[in-house]
């Protein structure tokens, strides 16, 4: 066992144990996928969200296998996100072999590789990255991962492929209609309801077979760089206020009728409710 393999094995077990995961495939994915190609040459800038970066003293790969942010672009605050929270979020998505995943915000492709490992050779991962430099870097890093495809375009376009899971790594003030439309019945959307500079939450939404009330819940709090096209200063201000109370009581996304007394937050044509999704009688 070389040093990198030893570090990965311990790192994978540590972050998955901390996340309370029961899916051994997620631990296997973090143990299998090397971070070195996606991090680029060291030394590296690492940190914890909201705090200044710290530069590693050298390029020892041990520094990569920590539960820390890893900077891809310090000036713009673009990072490979903290593995521990991604392990938690991936577990919440319940990704199965042979499923189709859309990832929005690929960066250098590390979590794209993790997703590809989870869906396996019979699955498919479509990664969207609007930054041309990062997209090119991800495409090179993933050149041998045949079930992954990186597209240099917006991940909020209307022509997204139909997907079982949409995994978003950029903060938004509202769910994109394109994401909702691309989900298959039973599909899961996980995205940060966290516009730029707002500490929001990672929202998991499941598309039902029918109806306009969709099960939804926050998996954890979250902050991300903003998703281009899904920012709204006024909504961000109201979301910041909403997250100060009862965010963990959200149970459904509503896409019809006016908000009622169960409303936690209302957007334009959508709202989040603390009430469960109503049962739908069989036809």
C-alpha positions as CSV (number, residue, x, y, z in Angstrom):
1,X,0.0,0.0,0.0
2,X,1.6,3.3,-1.1
3,X,1.2,6.5,1.0
4,X,-1.6,7.9,-1.1
5,X,-3.7,4.7,-0.8
6,X,-3.1,4.7,3.0
7,X,-4.2,8.3,3.3
8,X,-7.3,7.7,1.1
9,X,-8.4,4.7,3.1
10,X,-8.2,6.5,6.4
11,X,-9.7,9.7,5.0
12,X,-12.7,7.8,3.4
13,X,-13.5,6.0,6.6
14,X,-13.1,9.1,8.8
15,X,-15.4,11.3,6.8
16,X,-18.1,8.7,6.2
17,X,-18.1,7.7,9.8
18,X,-18.5,11.3,10.8
19,X,-21.4,11.7,8.4
20,X,-23.1,8.6,9.8
21,X,-23.4,7.0,6.4
22,X,-24.7,3.4,5.9
23,X,-23.8,3.2,2.2
24,X,-20.3,1.5,2.0
25,X,-20.2,2.5,-1.7
26,X,-19.6,6.1,-0.8
27,X,-16.7,5.2,1.4
28,X,-15.4,3.1,-1.5
29,X,-15.7,6.0,-3.9
30,X,-13.7,8.4,-1.6
31,X,-11.1,5.6,-1.0
32,X,-10.8,4.9,-4.7
33,X,-10.7,8.4,-6.4
34,X,-7.4,10.2,-6.0
35,X,-7.5,13.9,-5.2
36,X,-4.0,14.7,-6.6
37,X,-5.0,15.2,-10.3
38,X,-8.0,17.4,-9.3
39,X,-5.9,19.5,-6.9
40,X,-3.1,20.3,-9.3
41,X,0.5,20.7,-8.2
42,X,1.2,21.7,-4.6
43,X,1.7,23.3,-2.3
44,X,-2.0,24.0,-1.9
45,X,-4.2,26.5,-0.2
46,X,-6.7,24.9,2.2
47,X,-9.1,26.2,4.7
48,X,-12.5,26.0,6.5
49,X,-15.4,27.9,5.2
50,X,-15.5,31.5,6.3
51,X,-11.8,31.6,7.4
52,X,-8.7,32.6,5.5
53,X,-6.8,30.0,3.5
54,X,-3.6,28.4,4.9
55,X,-0.9,27.3,2.5
56,X,0.5,23.8,3.0
57,X,4.2,23.7,3.6
58,X,4.9,21.4,0.7
59,X,3.2,19.0,-1.8
60,X,2.9,16.0,0.5
61,X,-0.4,14.4,-0.6
62,X,-1.2,13.9,3.1
63,X,-2.4,17.5,3.1
64,X,-5.0,16.6,0.5
65,X,-6.7,14.0,2.6
66,X,-8.1,16.3,5.2
67,X,-11.7,17.5,5.7
68,X,-10.9,20.9,4.4
69,X,-11.7,23.2,1.4
70,X,-9.0,23.1,-1.3
71,X,-8.7,26.2,-3.3
72,X,-8.8,26.0,-7.1
73,X,-8.9,29.8,-7.5
74,X,-8.1,31.8,-4.3
75,X,-9.0,35.2,-5.7
76,X,-12.5,34.1,-6.8
77,X,-13.1,31.8,-3.8
78,X,-13.6,28.7,-6.0
79,X,-12.8,25.5,-4.1
80,X,-13.0,21.8,-4.1
81,X,-15.6,21.6,-1.3
82,X,-15.2,20.0,2.1
83,X,-15.4,16.2,1.7
84,X,-17.2,15.5,4.9
85,X,-20.3,17.6,3.9
86,X,-20.2,16.2,0.4
87,X,-20.2,12.7,1.8
88,X,-23.3,13.6,3.8
89,X,-25.0,15.1,0.8
90,X,-24.2,12.2,-1.5
91,X,-25.6,9.9,1.1
92,X,-28.9,11.9,1.2
93,X,-29.2,11.6,-2.6
94,X,-29.2,7.8,-2.4
95,X,-27.4,7.4,-5.8
96,X,-27.8,4.0,-7.3
97,X,-25.8,2.1,-9.9
98,X,-26.8,2.8,-13.6
99,X,-28.6,6.0,-12.7
100,X,-28.1,9.3,-14.7
101,X,-26.7,12.2,-12.7
102,X,-26.5,15.9,-13.8
103,X,-23.9,17.9,-11.8
104,X,-24.0,21.7,-11.9
105,X,-20.7,23.3,-11.0
106,X,-18.0,20.8,-11.8
107,X,-14.9,22.7,-10.9
108,X,-11.9,20.5,-11.6
109,X,-14.0,17.4,-11.6
110,X,-13.3,15.7,-8.2
111,X,-16.9,15.2,-7.2
112,X,-17.8,14.3,-10.8
113,X,-15.4,11.4,-10.5
114,X,-17.0,10.4,-7.1
115,X,-20.5,10.6,-8.8
116,X,-19.2,8.5,-11.7
117,X,-17.9,5.9,-9.3
118,X,-21.3,5.7,-7.6
119,X,-23.3,5.2,-10.8
120,X,-20.8,2.7,-12.2
121,X,-20.0,1.8,-15.8
122,X,-23.7,1.5,-16.7
123,X,-24.6,4.9,-15.4
124,X,-24.0,8.4,-16.8
125,X,-22.8,11.7,-15.3
126,X,-23.3,15.0,-17.2
127,X,-21.2,17.7,-15.6
128,X,-21.9,21.4,-16.4
129,X,-19.2,24.0,-15.8
130,X,-19.6,27.6,-17.2
131,X,-15.9,28.5,-16.6
132,X,-14.0,27.5,-19.7
133,X,-10.7,27.0,-17.9
134,X,-12.1,24.8,-15.2
135,X,-14.2,22.8,-17.7
136,X,-11.1,22.1,-19.7
137,X,-9.2,21.1,-16.6
138,X,-12.1,18.8,-15.5
139,X,-12.3,17.2,-19.0
140,X,-8.6,16.4,-18.9
141,X,-8.9,15.0,-15.4
142,X,-11.8,12.8,-16.3
143,X,-10.6,11.6,-19.7
144,X,-10.5,8.0,-18.6
145,X,-13.8,8.1,-16.8
146,X,-16.0,7.0,-19.7
147,X,-19.4,7.4,-18.0
148,X,-18.6,11.1,-17.3
149,X,-19.1,14.0,-19.8
150,X,-18.2,17.6,-19.1
151,X,-20.1,20.3,-20.9
152,X,-18.9,23.9,-21.0
153,X,-22.2,25.6,-20.6
154,X,-24.7,26.9,-18.0
155,X,-26.3,24.3,-15.8
156,X,-29.6,26.2,-15.8
157,X,-30.3,25.8,-19.5
158,X,-33.6,24.3,-20.6
159,X,-32.0,21.4,-22.5
160,X,-30.7,19.4,-19.6
161,X,-30.9,15.6,-20.0
162,X,-33.5,13.7,-18.1
163,X,-31.9,12.7,-14.8
164,X,-32.4,10.5,-11.7
165,X,-30.2,12.9,-9.6
166,X,-29.3,16.6,-10.0
167,X,-26.4,17.5,-7.8
168,X,-25.7,21.3,-7.7
169,X,-22.5,22.8,-6.4
170,X,-23.4,26.5,-6.8
171,X,-25.6,28.6,-4.6
172,X,-29.0,29.8,-5.8
173,X,-31.9,32.0,-4.6
174,X,-34.5,29.6,-6.1
175,X,-34.7,26.2,-7.7
176,X,-34.2,26.4,-11.4
177,X,-37.2,25.4,-13.4
178,X,-34.8,23.6,-15.7
179,X,-33.7,21.3,-12.8
180,X,-37.3,20.5,-11.8
181,X,-38.3,19.8,-15.4
182,X,-35.2,17.5,-16.0
183,X,-36.0,15.2,-13.0
184,X,-37.6,11.9,-13.7
185,X,-40.4,10.7,-11.3
186,X,-38.6,9.6,-8.2
187,X,-35.6,11.8,-9.1
188,X,-33.8,13.8,-6.5
189,X,-32.5,17.4,-6.7
190,X,-30.0,18.5,-4.2
191,X,-29.0,22.2,-4.4
192,X,-27.8,25.0,-2.1
193,X,-30.7,27.4,-1.4
194,X,-27.9,29.9,-0.6
195,X,-27.5,32.8,-2.9
196,X,-24.1,34.6,-3.0
197,X,-23.0,35.7,0.5
198,X,-25.9,34.0,2.3
199,X,-25.3,31.0,4.6
200,X,-28.3,29.0,3.5
201,X,-29.1,25.3,3.4
202,X,-28.7,22.2,1.1
203,X,-32.2,21.4,0.0
204,X,-33.2,17.9,-1.1
205,X,-36.3,17.7,-3.3
206,X,-37.9,14.5,-4.7
207,X,-40.1,14.6,-7.7
208,X,-43.4,12.6,-7.1
209,X,-45.1,10.5,-9.8
210,X,-47.8,13.2,-10.0
211,X,-48.9,16.4,-8.3
212,X,-47.3,19.8,-7.6
213,X,-46.4,19.2,-4.0
214,X,-42.9,17.6,-3.8
215,X,-41.3,16.2,-0.7
216,X,-38.4,18.4,0.4
217,X,-36.1,18.9,3.4
218,X,-32.9,20.6,4.3
219,X,-30.0,18.1,4.7
220,X,-27.7,20.7,6.3
221,X,-26.7,24.3,6.3
222,X,-24.5,25.4,3.3
223,X,-22.7,28.2,1.6
224,X,-21.4,28.3,-2.0
225,X,-20.2,30.6,-4.7
226,X,-23.2,31.9,-6.5
227,X,-24.8,30.1,-9.5
228,X,-24.9,32.5,-12.5
229,X,-28.5,33.3,-13.4
230,X,-30.1,32.3,-10.1
231,X,-29.2,35.3,-7.9
232,X,-31.7,37.7,-6.4
233,X,-30.6,40.3,-3.9
234,X,-34.1,40.8,-2.4
235,X,-34.7,37.0,-2.1
236,X,-31.3,36.6,-0.6
237,X,-32.1,39.2,2.1
238,X,-35.4,37.4,2.9
239,X,-33.7,34.0,2.9
240,X,-31.1,35.2,5.4
241,X,-33.9,36.1,7.7
242,X,-35.8,32.9,7.1
243,X,-32.8,30.8,8.0
244,X,-32.7,32.3,11.4
245,X,-35.7,30.2,12.4
246,X,-37.2,26.7,11.8
247,X,-35.3,25.9,8.6
248,X,-35.2,22.2,9.7
249,X,-39.0,22.0,9.7
250,X,-39.3,22.3,5.9
251,X,-41.1,19.2,4.5
252,X,-42.3,20.1,1.0
253,X,-41.9,22.3,-2.1
254,X,-45.2,23.6,-3.4
255,X,-45.6,24.7,-7.1
256,X,-49.2,25.7,-7.1
257,X,-51.7,27.9,-5.2
258,X,-51.0,30.6,-2.8
259,X,-48.9,30.0,0.3
260,X,-50.8,29.1,3.5
261,X,-49.9,29.3,7.1
262,X,-47.4,26.4,6.7
263,X,-45.2,28.6,4.4
264,X,-41.6,28.9,5.5
265,X,-40.4,30.9,2.5
266,X,-42.2,32.0,-0.7
267,X,-40.5,32.7,-4.0
268,X,-41.9,33.5,-7.4
269,X,-44.2,30.6,-8.3
270,X,-42.8,28.3,-5.6
271,X,-42.8,28.1,-1.8
272,X,-41.5,25.8,0.9
273,X,-43.9,24.4,3.5
274,X,-43.5,22.9,6.9
275,X,-46.4,20.6,6.0
276,X,-45.8,17.1,4.6
277,X,-46.7,16.4,1.0
278,X,-50.4,15.5,0.9
279,X,-51.2,11.9,0.0
280,X,-52.5,11.4,-3.5
281,X,-55.4,8.9,-3.9
282,X,-54.9,6.2,-6.5
283,X,-56.6,6.9,-9.9
